[in-house]
Amino acid sequence: MPEVRDTAPQESPAQPKGDSNGTRKRATTILVLVLITGVLLACYWWTKGKTHVTTDNAFVVADVFEISSRIPATVKHVHIQDNQLVKKGDLLLELDPADYNVRLRNAEAALDVARNETSGDYAKVESARANLQLVSARLDQADLDLSRGKALFKKEVIPREQLDRLETARKVASLQVQEGKDNLRQAMAEVGLDGTGGKNAKVSQKRALLDEAALNLSYTRIYAPSDGYITKKNVEAGNHAQTGQPLMALVRLDNAWIVANYKERQLTHVKPGQKVVFEVDAYPGREFTGRVDSIMAGTGAAFSLLPPENASGNYVKVVQRIPVKIIIDKQSDPDHLLRVGMSVVPTIRTDRRIMDILKELNPFS
């Protein structure tokens, strides 16, 4: 006979009540810890939202110098390349100075001619003055002869015809004196000795033209106005540069700053001098520091090309953004990693205390 086994299910031994109670206690403890942690995190983020102001509408700005030519000329040499670091006073490019050297020599020659002409004009003045003295002496003699002739005519010593000749001679001498005075004034005016002009008006004019020619010649060498990086270079040797034509740009990164467009409701407690911590999309995980420099005097929309005007009766309120200038701490970016136009996420620490925040929640305050 085969052995028959009992296949009835065996009852498992009953678990102790102490183990189930311990499991419930542990679960309750974990749940309480999770709730406490959640409450603490919520309080932390709520408090941080009240004391830290953040926006992602921000970018890096820096001084940009547009390098252009002051004179029309052909480019002779270009001494820089794109993205090259240059120092203030470095020679960037040279224009062909041939035409301006010729103009400078012409101006020098014109100045010498003016000096010679001025010397001749002084001689004309002395000649006119001497001639005036001569005709003045003739006039004095004519007056004396006329007075004597009148006395002799009364005594019937000389005829009437001779007296008429003396009177005519006196009139001629008087006209000659007037002409001499006019000639003297004209000669003095040419030199600049008469009126409000200078004594060397011609020389001063030619000297000014000489200075202008020398100044234009100096413009054939273009130097860096500041330390920075060359960008947007669009000039090569042989190109013809026009006056005011942009040739390249120089970006000064050692004085960069951030323009952050915060919502108007975020600026309630923002003040100049507050510390700022910001991140840059190009360098994840790295923090840079700065401080609030100033807040713009109006919203970005108010100074736009076409500011909004609610001329009709319909009005839709739009939250405005106000630009805030943030100065970057130089020690946080010693290698000038930040570039113009980079997107940043700045956080302003308003330095508000927890007590100040709690007072706002008090409905009876």
QUIUR-V440201 format. One record per pair of residues at least 24 apart in sequence whose ideal C-beta (glycine too) atoms are under 8 Angstrom apart, sorted by the first residue. I is the first residue (numbers start at 1). J is the second residue. Records with the same first field share a line. If there is no record, write none. Layout:
I=J + J
This chain:
47=354 + 357
50=352 + 357
51=349 + 350 + 351 + 352 + 357
52=347 + 348 + 349 + 350
53=262 + 266 + 267 + 269 + 270 + 347 + 348 + 350
54=345 + 346 + 347 + 348
55=260 + 261 + 262 + 263 + 266 + 345 + 346
56=343 + 345
57=260 + 261 + 262 + 321
58=258 + 259 + 260 + 261 + 278 + 326 + 343 + 344 + 345 + 346
59=258 + 259 + 341 + 342 + 343 + 344
60=256 + 257 + 258 + 280 + 338 + 339 + 340 + 341 + 342 + 344
61=256 + 257 + 258 + 259 + 340
62=251 + 252 + 253 + 255 + 256 + 257 + 340
63=226 + 228 + 251 + 252 + 255
64=249 + 250 + 251 + 252 + 340
65=225 + 226 + 228 + 249 + 250 + 251 + 252
66=246 + 249
67=92 + 222 + 225 + 246 + 247 + 248 + 249 + 250
68=244 + 245 + 246 + 247
69=95 + 219 + 222 + 241 + 242 + 243 + 244 + 245 + 247
70=216 + 219 + 243 + 244
71=95 + 100 + 216 + 219 + 220 + 243
72=240 + 241 + 242 + 243
73=97 + 99 + 100 + 220 + 240 + 241
74=238 + 239 + 240 + 241
75=235 + 236 + 237 + 238 + 239 + 240 + 241
76=220 + 237
77=237
78=233 + 235 + 236 + 237
80=230 + 233 + 248
81=230 + 233
82=230 + 231 + 233
83=229 + 230 + 231
84=229 + 230
85=227 + 228 + 229
86=224 + 227 + 228 + 229 + 230 + 250
87=224 + 227
88=224 + 225 + 226 + 227
89=223 + 224
90=223 + 224
91=221 + 222 + 223
92=222 + 223 + 224 + 230 + 248
93=222 + 235 + 247
94=220 + 221 + 222
95=219 + 220 + 221 + 222 + 241
96=220
97=217 + 220
100=213 + 216 + 217 + 219 + 220
101=217
103=213 + 216 + 217
104=210 + 213 + 214 + 217
106=213
107=206 + 209 + 210 + 212 + 213 + 214
108=210
110=206 + 209 + 210
111=203 + 206 + 207 + 209 + 210
113=206
114=202 + 203 + 205 + 206
115=203
117=202
118=191 + 200 + 202 + 203
121=187 + 190 + 191 + 202
122=191
124=187 + 190 + 191
125=184 + 187 + 188 + 191 + 193
127=187
128=180 + 183 + 184 + 186 + 187 + 188
129=184
131=180 + 183 + 184
132=177 + 180 + 181 + 183 + 184
134=180
135=173 + 176 + 177 + 179 + 180
136=177 + 180
138=173 + 176 + 177
139=170 + 173 + 174 + 176 + 177
141=173
142=166 + 169 + 170 + 172 + 173 + 174
143=170
145=169 + 170
146=170
222=247
224=250
225=250
226=250 + 252
227=252 + 254
228=252 + 253 + 254
229=253
251=340
253=336 + 338 + 339 + 340
254=330 + 336
256=328 + 333 + 338 + 340
257=290 + 293 + 325 + 326 + 327 + 328
258=290 + 325 + 326 + 328 + 344 + 346
259=323 + 324 + 325 + 326
260=323 + 324 + 326 + 344 + 346
261=300 + 321 + 322 + 323 + 324
262=321 + 322 + 324
263=319 + 320 + 321
264=299 + 319 + 320 + 321 + 322
265=319
267=295 + 322 + 324
269=350 + 352
270=295 + 324 + 348 + 350
271=350
274=348 + 349 + 350 + 351
275=348 + 349 + 351
276=326 + 346 + 347 + 348 + 349
277=346 + 347 + 349
278=326 + 344 + 345 + 346 + 347
279=344 + 345
280=337 + 338 + 342 + 343 + 344
281=342 + 343 + 344 + 345
282=337 + 339 + 342
283=337
287=332
288=328 + 329 + 332 + 333 + 338 + 344
289=328 + 329 + 332
290=326 + 327 + 328 + 329 + 332 + 346
291=326 + 327 + 329
292=324 + 325 + 326 + 327 + 348
293=325 + 326 + 327
294=324 + 325
295=322 + 323 + 324 + 325
296=322 + 323 + 324 + 325
298=322
324=348
